[in-house]
Amino acid sequence: MYFKDSEIYGKIKVINEEKSIILEALIDTGAFKTLIPESICKELSLIQVEIKPVWGICPTPIKVNIYLAKVYFLEKLVINSVIGFDIPSEKQVSLIGRDILSQFDINIANSIKTCTIVKKRK
């Protein structure tokens, strides 16, 4: 994980059978589930398994697509599905949500711009 300005990012690898991509993703402790752009879901030919209403910064829920995908973080398989959604932004945005973050112990020192992360023991 690393800082960019005041935001913290990590890399996730998203895999569907023979296709894969490594994405830079913003660490978002407010996101319940990891999110990647809808266009990446299409590019990887991910299988849509659900449409789910979610609440976020919008005053009303929005419907998002849930896709099957193997997602790796720090070289460990951490989840098997993602939200596909295009966040309105100048560039494509991916988010690492609590479905991944809850599997790790994370320490953030904003004053010196460092972050340590360790996989939780079972």
MOVEN-V559972 format. One record per residue. N is the residue number from 0. RES is the residue in one letter. PHI is phi in whole degrees, 0 to 359 (999 if undefined). D_FIRST is the distance of its C-alpha to the first C-alpha in whole Angstrom. Layout:
BEGIN
[[N & RES & PHI & D_FIRST] [N & RES & PHI & D_FIRST]]
END
This chain:
BEGIN
[[0 & M & 999 & 0] [1 & Y & 206 & 4] [2 & F & 269 & 7] [3 & K & 227 & 10] [4 & D & 57 & 13] [5 & S & 255 & 13] [6 & E & 253 & 10] [7 & I & 249 & 7] [8 & Y & 237 & 5] [9 & G & 218 & 4] [10 & K & 249 & 7] [11 & I & 238 & 10] [12 & K & 249 & 14] [13 & V & 250 & 17] [14 & I & 233 & 20] [15 & N & 225 & 24] [16 & E & 52 & 26] [17 & E & 267 & 26] [18 & K & 251 & 24] [19 & S & 207 & 20] [20 & I & 209 & 17] [21 & I & 256 & 14] [22 & L & 241 & 12] [23 & E & 279 & 10] [24 & A & 226 & 10] [25 & L & 286 & 10] [26 & I & 287 & 9] [27 & D & 229 & 12] [28 & T & 292 & 14] [29 & G & 272 & 17] [30 & A & 272 & 17] [31 & F & 287 & 19] [32 & K & 220 & 18] [33 & T & 292 & 16] [34 & L & 230 & 17] [35 & I & 229 & 17] [36 & P & 300 & 20] [37 & E & 304 & 24] [38 & S & 297 & 24] [39 & I & 290 & 22] [40 & C & 301 & 23] [41 & K & 293 & 27] [42 & E & 301 & 25] [43 & L & 274 & 24] [44 & S & 56 & 27] [45 & L & 291 & 26] [46 & I & 271 & 28] [47 & Q & 282 & 29] [48 & V & 243 & 30] [49 & E & 196 & 30] [50 & I & 243 & 30] [51 & K & 229 & 29] [52 & P & 282 & 30] [53 & V & 229 & 27] [54 & W & 254 & 26] [55 & G & 213 & 24] [56 & I & 280 & 25] [57 & C & 281 & 28] [58 & P & 288 & 31] [59 & T & 233 & 32] [60 & P & 293 & 30] [61 & I & 242 & 29] [62 & K & 269 & 30] [63 & V & 234 & 27] [64 & N & 269 & 27] [65 & I & 253 & 25] [66 & Y & 239 & 25] [67 & L & 283 & 24] [68 & A & 192 & 22] [69 & K & 275 & 20] [70 & V & 239 & 16] [71 & Y & 251 & 14] [72 & F & 223 & 10] [73 & L & 55 & 9] [74 & E & 64 & 13] [75 & K & 238 & 14] [76 & L & 292 & 16] [77 & V & 242 & 16] [78 & I & 213 & 18] [79 & N & 239 & 21] [80 & S & 203 & 21] [81 & V & 220 & 20] [82 & I & 274 & 21] [83 & G & 255 & 22] [84 & F & 199 & 23] [85 & D & 264 & 23] [86 & I & 288 & 22] [87 & P & 299 & 24] [88 & S & 196 & 22] [89 & E & 290 & 23] [90 & K & 231 & 20] [91 & Q & 293 & 19] [92 & V & 238 & 16] [93 & S & 242 & 14] [94 & L & 235 & 13] [95 & I & 263 & 11] [96 & G & 262 & 14] [97 & R & 294 & 15] [98 & D & 298 & 16] [99 & I & 266 & 13] [100 & L & 300 & 12] [101 & S & 292 & 15] [102 & Q & 272 & 15] [103 & F & 229 & 12] [104 & D & 261 & 13] [105 & I & 236 & 10] [106 & N & 238 & 11] [107 & I & 243 & 10] [108 & A & 244 & 12] [109 & N & 300 & 13] [110 & S & 298 & 16] [111 & I & 244 & 14] [112 & K & 52 & 11] [113 & T & 232 & 9] [114 & C & 214 & 7] [115 & T & 241 & 8] [116 & I & 218 & 8] [117 & V & 224 & 11] [118 & K & 296 & 13] [119 & K & 294 & 16] [120 & R & 277 & 20] [121 & K & 275 & 22]]
END
